[in-house]
Amino acid sequence: MPSPDDASAALRIELCETYKGLERLGLSSGSAGNVSARWRSGMLISPTGATGATITPEGFVEVLLDGRVLGPGNPSSEWAMHAEIYAHHASAGAVVHAHPDCCVALSCHRRPIPAFHYMVAAFGGDDVPCSDYAPFGSHDLALAAARALEGRTACLLANHGMICHAGSLSGALASASKLEVLARQYILSLQIGPPVLLSDEEMAVVGDRYRSYGG
């Protein structure tokens, strides 16, 4: 069995690769995004101001869910948003927050992504909601995100970006990428006209299939 130090080192490496993946996949640029993973009674989260070029495994900061920092470093200004998700979603093992173009565009209209495509169900329901607006880095934003994520694994953040959670870092990064694809497809469909939305009954069937199929 690996020691706690070995487990921490392995998780930090995975976090570092996930953070770099935000830029590689075009989900964020510079220091705009942040990633975390549940660790012990808190989390390991990317440091404030880090970019894909400057991030290191050692730079991830251990933070308890009440905001207390254990060890060196300054956590991302959005640590509270991550903490709220871990506190309210037992299945959340990792969180990704990013500013991908199409998610941002929809969030600036405070527009959810409706059931225009069956893959919307992959995020837990018949839409991907958009949170209320609150300033970045604030506790109000953390609470707004938590409300929007009730029954969902992803949401848009009004005039800001997106956030999602999954059981693993690879799952959270894949979820963020999938959400941006859906946001782009929704915007494209709107160029033709209002898309035909799937009914509640049709989405219920899709939801049942996702639960047995796994996405």
C-alpha positions in Angstrom: 0.0 0.0 0.0 1.5 3.4 -0.9 2.3 5.8 1.9 0.4 9.0 2.3 3.4 10.9 1.0 3.5 8.7 -2.1 -0.3 9.2 -2.6 0.0 12.9 -2.3 2.9 13.1 -4.8 1.0 11.0 -7.3 -2.1 13.2 -6.9 -0.1 16.4 -7.3 1.4 15.1 -10.5 -2.1 14.3 -11.8 -3.4 17.7 -10.7 -0.5 19.3 -12.6 -1.3 17.5 -15.8 -5.0 18.3 -15.5 -4.2 22.0 -15.0 -2.0 22.0 -18.1 -4.8 20.2 -19.9 -7.0 23.2 -19.5 -4.7 25.2 -21.9 -4.1 22.2 -24.1 -7.8 21.7 -24.7 -8.5 25.4 -25.1 -10.6 25.6 -22.0 -8.7 28.4 -20.3 -5.7 30.6 -20.9 -3.1 32.0 -18.6 -4.2 31.7 -15.0 -7.9 31.9 -15.6 -8.9 28.4 -14.6 -8.3 26.3 -11.5 -8.5 22.6 -10.6 -8.7 20.7 -7.3 -9.0 17.1 -6.0 -10.4 16.0 -2.7 -7.6 15.1 -0.3 -8.0 13.9 3.3 -10.5 16.2 5.0 -10.0 19.0 2.5 -8.5 19.4 -1.0 -5.4 20.1 -3.0 -6.1 23.1 -5.3 -4.1 25.0 -7.8 -2.3 28.1 -6.5 -3.3 31.6 -7.4 -1.7 33.1 -10.5 -0.3 29.9 -11.9 -0.2 29.2 -15.6 0.3 26.0 -17.6 3.9 27.0 -18.1 4.6 27.8 -14.4 2.5 25.2 -12.5 4.3 22.5 -10.7 3.1 19.5 -8.7 4.6 21.0 -5.5 2.7 24.2 -6.1 -0.7 22.7 -5.3 -2.0 24.0 -2.0 -3.7 21.9 0.7 -6.8 23.6 2.0 -9.4 22.5 4.5 -13.0 23.1 3.5 -13.3 26.0 6.0 -10.5 27.8 4.1 -7.6 27.0 6.5 -4.4 26.5 4.5 -2.1 23.7 5.5 1.5 24.2 4.4 3.0 26.7 1.9 1.4 28.5 -1.0 -1.6 30.7 -1.7 -4.7 28.8 -3.0 -6.7 29.9 -6.0 -9.1 32.8 -5.2 -11.9 30.5 -6.1 -11.1 27.9 -3.4 -14.5 28.5 -1.7 -16.4 27.4 -4.8 -14.5 24.1 -4.8 -15.0 23.7 -1.0 -18.8 24.2 -1.3 -18.9 21.4 -4.0 -16.9 19.0 -1.8 -19.1 19.8 1.2 -22.4 19.2 -0.6 -21.5 16.5 -3.2 -20.0 13.3 -1.6 -19.4 11.9 -5.0 -17.2 14.8 -6.1 -13.5 13.7 -6.2 -12.3 16.5 -8.4 -13.4 20.0 -9.6 -12.6 21.9 -12.7 -13.4 25.6 -13.2 -12.6 27.2 -16.5 -13.4 30.1 -18.9 -14.0 28.3 -22.3 -15.3 30.7 -25.0 -18.7 29.2 -25.7 -19.6 28.6 -22.1 -18.5 32.2 -21.3 -20.6 33.5 -24.2 -23.8 31.8 -22.9 -23.0 32.7 -19.3 -22.9 36.4 -20.4 -26.5 36.0 -21.5 -27.2 34.1 -18.3 -28.7 31.4 -20.4 -28.8 27.8 -19.4 -28.2 25.0 -21.9 -31.5 23.3 -22.5 -32.3 19.8 -23.7 -31.5 20.6 -27.3 -29.3 17.4 -27.4 -29.5 14.2 -25.5 -26.0 14.6 -24.1 -27.2 17.4 -21.8 -28.4 14.5 -19.6 -24.8 13.5 -18.9 -24.7 16.4 -16.4 -27.5 15.1 -14.3 -30.7 16.5 -15.7 -32.6 18.1 -18.5 -30.5 21.3 -18.6 -27.2 22.7 -17.6 -28.2 25.7 -15.4 -26.6 29.1 -15.2 -25.9 30.4 -11.7 -26.8 33.8 -10.4 -24.1 36.4 -10.7 -21.7 37.2 -7.9 -18.2 38.7 -8.0 -15.3 36.3 -8.7 -13.5 34.9 -5.6 -16.5 35.7 -3.3 -18.4 33.5 -0.9 -21.5 34.6 -2.7 -20.2 33.1 -5.9 -19.5 29.8 -4.0 -23.1 29.7 -2.7 -24.5 30.6 -6.2 -22.6 27.8 -7.8 -23.7 25.4 -5.1 -27.3 26.3 -5.7 -27.0 25.9 -9.5 -25.3 22.5 -9.0 -28.2 21.0 -7.1 -28.9 17.7 -8.9 -26.2 18.5 -11.5 -22.5 17.9 -12.1 -21.9 21.1 -14.1 -23.2 24.6 -14.4 -22.4 27.9 -16.1 -21.4 30.8 -13.9 -23.2 34.1 -14.9 -20.9 36.5 -16.7 -17.9 34.3 -15.8 -17.4 30.7 -17.1 -18.2 27.2 -16.0 -17.5 24.7 -13.2 -18.0 20.9 -13.0 -17.2 18.0 -10.7 -16.6 14.3 -11.2 -15.3 11.4 -9.3 -11.8 11.8 -10.8 -9.6 14.4 -12.3 -9.7 12.8 -15.7 -13.5 12.6 -15.5 -13.7 16.3 -14.5 -11.5 17.4 -17.3 -13.5 15.3 -19.8 -16.7 16.8 -18.4 -15.5 20.3 -18.9 -14.4 19.6 -22.5 -17.8 17.9 -23.2 -19.7 20.9 -21.8 -17.8 23.3 -24.0 -18.6 21.2 -27.1 -22.3 21.3 -26.2 -22.2 25.0 -25.6 -20.7 25.5 -29.0 -23.2 23.2 -30.7 -26.1 25.0 -28.9 -24.8 28.4 -30.1 -24.5 27.0 -33.6 -28.1 25.6 -33.5 -29.4 29.0 -32.5 -28.0 30.5 -35.7 -30.7 28.6 -37.6 -33.4 29.3 -35.2 -34.7 28.0 -31.8 -33.8 24.3 -31.7 -36.4 21.6 -31.1 -36.0 20.6 -27.4 -36.4 17.1 -26.2 -39.4 16.6 -24.0 -39.3 15.7 -20.3 -40.3 12.1 -21.2 -37.6 11.8 -23.8 -34.9 13.1 -21.5 -36.1 10.7 -18.8 -35.4 7.8 -21.1 -32.0 9.3 -21.9 -31.3 9.7 -18.2 -32.1 6.0 -17.6 -29.8 5.0 -20.4 -27.0 7.1 -19.0 -27.3 5.5 -15.6 -26.9 2.1 -17.1 -24.5 3.0 -19.8 -22.2 5.5 -18.0 -22.0 8.3 -20.6 
